[in-house]
Amino acid sequence: MVEKEIDSLCSQYGLKPTNLSDLTLKVNFPDPDMEHGFSAEENSFYLSLYQELNAASSPPGEGYSSAYIQLVLDPEKVSSEYLADFF
């Protein structure tokens, strides 16, 4: 059902479905030894592991880093701000 809706929207706007893995250069899990959980990486996207939290293009606030993974995105394919808004 969802796939049909995605295909319909892509066709309507002249887009093609893309896997998130095709846009990602590296995946980082939070490091409890780091103050904010992640190293600063350009064009990073923070994907929540919980449905209640939003995706973001900036590091999560203090105490929330363990609820996210950091995806370092290929800047030639997508910007982190665009992807965060999309999610």
N, C-alpha and C positions, 0 to 999 in steps of 0.2 A: 504494500500500500504506500509506504513512504517512498520507496524507489520510484514508483509511478509518478508521484507528485514532484519529486526532484527532477525526473526526466522531463516532465511537462514544463516546469519552470525553466529549466536549462534550454529547452527548445524554444520557448517563448522569448527568451532574452538572448538567444544565440550563444549560450555558454555551454561548456562541457563539464561534466562532473569530474572532480579531481580528488584523489585520496590525500588526506592530511600528510601521510608519510612522504608523498611526492614533493611536498613543500618544505619539509623539515630536514635540516642538516644534522641536528643533534638533539637528543633528549636527555635532560638532567633531572634527577630526583633531588629533593631537598637534602642539604647537608646540615645536620644538627649542630655541627661545630662552627658554622658560619652565622653571623649576626642576623642576616635576613634570609638565610637558607640557600641562596643561590649566588653564583658569581655574576658579575655584570657582563652580559653578552648583548651585543647590538642585535636589534630586530628579534627580540625574544617575546614569546607569547606564553602566558601562564594559564594553563588549563586546569580547572578545578576537578578534583576527584569526587566532589560531592555536588549533587544537583542544585542544592540551595545557594551555592556560591557562583558568582559570575566569572567568566574568563576575563583576562586583563592583559594589557600590553605593558604594564609596569609591575614591578615585584609586589607580591601581596604584603599587606601590613604585618606588623610584628605579631607573632603568635599564630599566623595563618599559613606560613610557608609549608608546613607539613601537609596541608590540604591541597597542594598544587604540584604540578610538574611543569618544568620549564622546557619549552620547545624553541630551539634556535632555528629561525626560519631563513630560507634562501631569499635574500633581498631582491634577486632578479625575478622572483616568481610572486611574492606577496609581501605586504607590509604587516607588521604585528598589530598596528592600530586598526587596519582594515579587518583583519581576521578577528580581533577582539570584538569589534562592532558586529561582525557577522554572527558570532556566537552569542 
